Amino acid sequence: MSRPNHHQQQINLEIKRHEDNIKFLQSEINRLSESILDLQVSLGKHLPANGTGTTNESGTTLAEKDETEQILRHEKSAASLLCRLNLLKSPHTTQALNLALTKDVLGIVGIVATLGRVDDDNLSRLLSEYLGLETMLAIVCRTYEGVKVLEKYDADGTIISTAGIHGLGSSIGKSIKGRFLVICLEDLSPYVGGFVADDPQRKLSLPKPKLPNGECPPAFLDYAVNTINLDDKNLDCLTSGGHGLRETLFYSLFSRLQIYRTRAEMHLALPCINDGALSLDGGVIKKSGVFILGSRKDIEVKFPATSGESSMSAKYLETEDMIKKLKWERSHVTEDMQREQELLDFAKANFTRQV
């Protein structure tokens, strides 16, 4: 077989150059597509809210105050009693709380409904409805020692009404009716994996869902666990193993629950939904194969919303503008790649004629 002549070598180099250019341009298209998808996820979080983030003179947001009032309406609940004791702040109740409920140094963390916020009131209602009232009113403790001091029993297994949280209730003329949930962070199986780089909220780096064709559903917004915002105090709340509230409590509650724009778009993504999904227009898939139908409930206790309508709208418009710019850039890179492909095809055809 004869060696390629100088002209053929030049064509070979040209082919290699076009192939390298196409690989580079394809990587740029992939990078831009990922950035667009990430911004679309962010866009879902910046839907206009209803202005519940206003702060009063004491530094407490109106949403937080409203949340406490909602919990207090459930007068016979353990969560209501805990809120009432915290609000009283008398020397007696403060000392009792410190001795009885935080005998364990790690103590009580709080009530599920008060431990996180979301950007949008509609999403707050969806997440709260998904969890249900009993879970929203659950008391969260860091260790099992914290769970044990909440309730004491006699030799027959009967609750001692003068001990633990029941005793504190009796001291202010309040009682708890029925059962209540208590969640122990140390006993939950935490999320094992990485976190989103440079994210002050330490959101979980979960892989985006993939359809059978390998693409992420275009209407996917985010995982529910990453839509919860934590304040500084709750971000610093760690178990002895160094795990925070997001990777213990909220990952246990939501797992990989997905959020979509509409019910119709959510149903198109069924092949990649395993741990359930919600849509912003009220669709609910509890888990793979289990659908919740019917009218939405009025949520009695929900997560506070963080931002007002004006700031949310500004973020929404800013994100939309960035998406448009990235799509414009991607379209131009795609055109460049198409031109490179045409030049590559021409070079290959030219090489074939020279052989």
Residue pairs with C-beta under 8 A, 6 or more apart in sequence:
4 12
5 354
7 354
8 351
8 354
8 355
11 347
11 350
11 351
11 354
12 351
14 347
15 344
15 347
15 348
15 351
18 340
18 341
18 343
18 344
18 347
19 344
21 337
21 340
22 337
22 340
22 341
22 344
25 333
25 336
25 337
25 340
26 337
28 333
29 330
29 333
29 334
29 337
32 326
32 329
32 330
32 333
33 330
35 326
36 323
36 326
36 327
36 330
37 208
37 216
39 319
39 322
39 323
39 326
40 218
40 221
40 323
41 220
41 221
41 222
42 319
43 221
43 316
43 319
43 320
43 323
44 221
44 222
44 259
44 261
44 280
45 119
45 120
45 123
45 221
45 222
45 227
46 119
46 120
46 312
46 315
46 316
46 319
47 119
47 120
47 122
47 123
47 280
47 312
47 316
48 120
48 309
48 312
48 313
48 316
49 119
49 120
49 121
49 305
49 306
49 307
49 308
49 309
49 312
50 121
50 305
50 309
51 308
51 309
51 310
52 61
52 62
52 63
52 66
52 121
52 304
52 305
52 308
53 61
53 62
53 63
53 305
53 306
53 307
53 308
53 311
54 61
54 62
54 308
55 61
55 62
56 62
56 65
61 304
61 306
63 117
63 304
63 305
63 306
64 114
64 304
66 304
67 113
67 114
67 301
67 302
67 303
67 304
68 83
68 87
68 114
70 113
70 300
70 301
70 302
71 77
71 79
71 80
71 83
71 111
71 113
71 114
71 137
71 301
72 80
72 83
72 84
73 80
73 300
74 80
74 133
74 137
74 300
74 301
75 174
76 175
76 176
76 177
76 178
77 137
77 176
77 177
77 180
78 137
78 139
78 150
78 165
78 176
78 180
79 111
79 113
79 137
79 138
79 139
79 180
80 137
81 165
81 168
81 169
81 174
81 176
82 108
82 111
82 139
82 165
83 111
84 172
84 174
85 93
85 96
85 97
85 168
85 172
86 97
88 172
92 171
93 168
93 171
93 172
96 168
96 171
97 168
100 149
100 163
100 164
100 165
100 167
100 168
101 107
101 108
101 146
101 149
101 150
101 164
101 165
101 168
102 108
102 146
103 145
103 149
104 141
104 142
104 143
104 145
104 146
104 149
106 141
106 142
106 143
106 145
106 146
106 240
107 141
107 142
107 146
108 139
108 140
108 141
108 142
108 146
109 115
109 140
109 141
109 142
109 185
109 237
109 245
110 139
110 140
110 234
111 136
111 137
111 138
111 139
111 140
112 131
112 135
112 136
112 137
112 138
112 140
112 183
112 249
112 253
113 128
113 136
113 137
113 301
113 302
113 303
114 304
115 140
115 230
115 234
115 245
115 249
116 228
116 229
116 230
116 234
116 245
116 250
116 303
117 124
117 228
117 229
117 230
117 231
117 303
117 304
117 305
117 306
118 124
118 127
118 227
118 228
118 229
118 303
118 304
118 305
118 306
119 227
119 229
119 305
119 306
119 307
119 312
120 305
120 312
121 305
122 280
123 227
123 259
123 280
124 299
124 302
124 303
124 304
124 305
125 296
125 299
125 302
126 278
126 280
126 282
126 284
127 224
127 227
127 228
127 254
127 278
127 302
127 303
128 136
128 299
128 301
128 302
128 303
129 284
129 296
129 297
129 299
130 224
130 254
130 257
130 276
130 278
130 284
131 253
133 300
133 301
134 180
134 181
135 181
135 253
136 301
136 302
137 180
137 181
137 301
138 180
138 181
138 182
138 183
139 150
139 180
139 181
139 182
139 183
140 182
140 183
140 185
140 249
141 147
141 150
141 182
141 183
141 184
141 185
142 184
142 185
142 186
142 237
142 239
143 184
143 185
143 186
143 240
144 184
144 186
144 187
146 184
147 182
147 184
149 164
150 164
150 165
150 182
151 159
151 163
151 164
151 165
151 166
152 159
152 160
152 163
152 164
153 159
153 160
154 160
159 166
160 166
160 167
161 167
161 170
161 175
162 170
165 176
166 175
166 176
169 175
169 176
183 249
183 252
185 239
185 243
185 245
185 248
185 249
186 239
186 240
186 241
188 248
188 249
188 252
189 252
190 239
190 241
190 243
190 247
190 248
190 251
191 204
191 225
191 243
191 246
191 247
191 248
191 251
193 204
193 205
193 206
194 204
194 205
195 202
195 203
195 204
195 205
196 202
196 203
196 204
196 205
196 226
197 205
200 235
201 226
201 229
201 230
201 235
201 246
202 235
202 244
202 246
203 226
203 246
204 223
204 225
204 226
204 246
204 247
204 251
206 223
206 225
206 226
206 256
208 216
208 220
209 216
209 217
209 220
209 258
209 269
209 272
209 273
210 216
210 272
211 217
211 269
211 271
211 272
212 271
217 260
217 265
217 268
217 269
217 272
218 265
219 260
219 261
219 262
219 265
219 266
219 268
219 269
220 258
220 259
220 260
220 269
221 259
221 260
221 261
221 280
222 258
222 259
223 254
223 256
223 257
223 258
223 259
224 254
224 257
224 258
224 259
224 278
225 246
225 250
225 251
225 253
225 254
225 255
225 256
225 257
226 246
227 259
228 246
228 250
228 303
229 306
230 244
230 245
230 246
234 245
235 244
235 245
237 244
237 245
238 244
239 248
255 275
255 276
256 274
256 275
257 275
257 276
257 277
257 278
258 266
258 269
258 273
258 275
258 276
258 277
258 278
259 277
259 278
259 279
259 280
260 266
260 269
260 277
260 278
260 279
260 280
260 283
261 279
261 280
261 281
262 279
262 280
262 281
262 283
263 279
263 281
263 282
263 283
265 279
266 273
266 277
266 278
266 279
266 283
266 285
267 283
269 277
270 285
273 285
273 288
274 287
274 288
275 287
275 288
276 284
276 285
276 286
276 287
276 288
276 290
277 283
277 284
277 285
278 284
278 285
282 296
284 291
284 292
285 291
285 292
286 292
